[in-house]
């Protein structure tokens, strides 16, 4: 079986692109026609071996979440793996998901496992994702594994969306305030200054200071723009240099509010991945290895890898997790209780849920602090500029009435 990219037209004349798995070009054309489309172009895609060598763009986490949920539902309904992939491919949706399903199905047709087929088709799928799928294949419970993966991805997406939405309002108000202040200082303020210069009276000190800042920004904007670009490039460079990134992360971890939030986020991310992999029936050593790989902070990742080494030396899971300073003691106690009661998977899941609830609470607390703080800062900026404009007017009014 081969994968063909097609361009076709719907009955109402709209162009549609997608991929199908077929024996040859004639079979591919027939399969496209069976979808109710009129094919206009077909192109054979790379073989499995070439797909291995080709560097794919990492699939978006939101699209991966949608694909995983679709697979969980279809497999849970009793469809075979290739039938579920075919159904996902035929569903109206994102072209990236359709391509992922088609190429994964082609890999299955060539004799690959689901994990290997998805890994080749998806390019850079997370290692823990592929490992969980492989464990689900080995245990014969692939539908449950896809369901667990979908829950994990949807929870992560919800957390990212909540963080973004918490920052949207302060950012919007800040941008509007800056624009309004810029308009006032470039249109109204110069007129006031000109009037005072004609009268021969000195400007109030606040107005002089604000106008000096405005003049400096107007004269130095190329330098400021270059400086901003340099800061962005430096930030990217630091992020790509392991030693500098580690120093940056350690600095952030020392900050009172930011450090606490980063620790909670790392704990939730680590425990959720650990729960997913353990519930997929992978060995604990593999579970710790994949869970360490999802941590973005190098210090925490090295500590998690050391915990995996401790487990291989014979320590229990709860003892190994005791080496991780970002985990709350309650989470470790839940894992220890799971070991004692032979319910490690459910208790690890409970620890992950608890860590995520703490993270949500902390996120709300941070947003409660950020929003009023940003309003105070923006309000102070606006008040300063308004006073810089009004004080000369009040002085002139006093001169006229006096």
Long-range contacts (C-beta under 8 A, 24 or more apart in sequence): 1-105, 1-106, 1-109, 1-110, 2-28, 2-44, 2-45, 2-47, 2-106, 3-44, 3-45, 3-46, 3-102, 3-103, 3-106, 4-28, 4-42, 4-43, 4-44, 4-45, 5-42, 5-43, 5-45, 6-32, 6-37, 6-39, 6-41, 6-42, 6-43, 7-39, 7-40, 7-41, 8-32, 8-35, 8-37, 8-38, 8-39, 8-40, 9-37, 9-38, 9-40, 10-36, 10-37, 10-38, 11-36, 11-38, 17-95, 18-89, 18-95, 18-98, 18-99, 18-102, 19-45, 19-89, 19-98, 19-99, 19-102, 19-103, 20-89, 20-102, 21-86, 21-89, 21-102, 21-105, 21-106, 21-109, 35-90, 45-103, 48-106, 48-107, 48-110, 48-112, 48-120, 51-103, 51-120, 51-121, 52-120, 55-123, 56-122, 56-123, 56-124, 57-123, 57-124, 58-123, 58-124, 58-125, 59-96, 59-100, 59-122, 59-123, 59-124, 59-125, 60-96, 61-153, 61-156, 61-157, 62-157, 63-94, 63-96, 63-97, 64-122, 64-125, 64-129, 64-153, 65-150, 65-153, 65-154, 65-156, 65-157, 66-93, 66-94, 66-97, 67-97, 67-100, 67-101, 68-146, 68-149, 68-150, 68-153, 69-146, 69-150, 69-154, 70-97, 71-146, 71-150, 72-143, 72-146, 72-147, 72-149, 72-150, 75-142, 75-143, 75-146, 76-143, 76-147, 81-108, 81-114, 81-142, 82-108, 82-109, 113-137, 114-142, 126-293, 126-294, 127-290, 127-293, 128-273, 128-276, 128-277, 128-290, 128-291, 128-293, 128-294, 131-277, 131-280, 131-282, 131-286, 131-290, 132-276, 132-277, 132-280, 132-282, 135-277, 135-280, 135-281, 135-282, 136-280, 138-281, 139-280, 139-281, 141-281, 145-279, 145-280, 148-276, 148-279, 148-280, 149-276, 152-272, 152-273, 152-276, 155-272, 155-356, 156-269, 156-272, 159-268, 159-356, 159-359, 159-360, 159-363, 162-360, 162-363, 163-363, 166-363, 166-366, 166-367, 166-370, 166-371, 167-370, 169-371, 170-370, 170-371, 170-374, 170-375, 173-374, 173-375, 173-378, 174-374, 174-377, 174-378, 177-378, 177-381, 177-382, 178-381, 180-382, 181-381, 181-382, 181-385, 184-385, 184-386, 184-389, 185-210, 185-211, 185-214, 185-385, 186-214, 188-389, 189-214, 189-385, 189-388, 189-389, 192-389, 192-392, 192-393, 193-392, 195-392, 195-396, 196-392, 196-395, 196-396, 199-396, 199-399, 201-395, 201-396, 201-399, 203-392, 204-388, 204-391, 204-392, 204-395, 206-384, 206-387, 206-388, 206-391, 207-388, 207-389, 207-391, 207-392, 209-388, 210-384, 210-385, 210-388, 211-388, 242-298, 245-298, 246-298, 246-299, 249-297, 249-298, 249-299, 250-299, 253-297, 253-299, 257-366, 257-369, 260-362, 261-362, 261-363, 261-366, 262-297, 263-325, 263-326, 264-326, 264-355, 264-358, 264-359, 264-362, 265-359, 266-295, 266-296, 266-297, 266-300, 266-326, 267-326, 267-327, 267-328, 267-331, 267-355, 267-358, 267-359, 268-352, 268-355, 268-356, 268-358, 268-359, 269-294, 269-295, 270-294, 270-295, 270-300, 270-304, 270-324, 270-326, 270-327, 271-327, 271-331, 271-348, 271-351, 271-352, 271-355, 272-352, 272-355, 272-356, 274-348, 274-352, 275-345, 275-348, 275-349, 275-351, 275-352, 278-344, 278-345, 278-348, 279-345, 279-348, 279-349, 284-311, 284-317, 285-311, 285-312, 288-317, 288-320, 300-324, 300-326, 317-344, 328-354, 328-355, 328-358, 330-354, 331-355
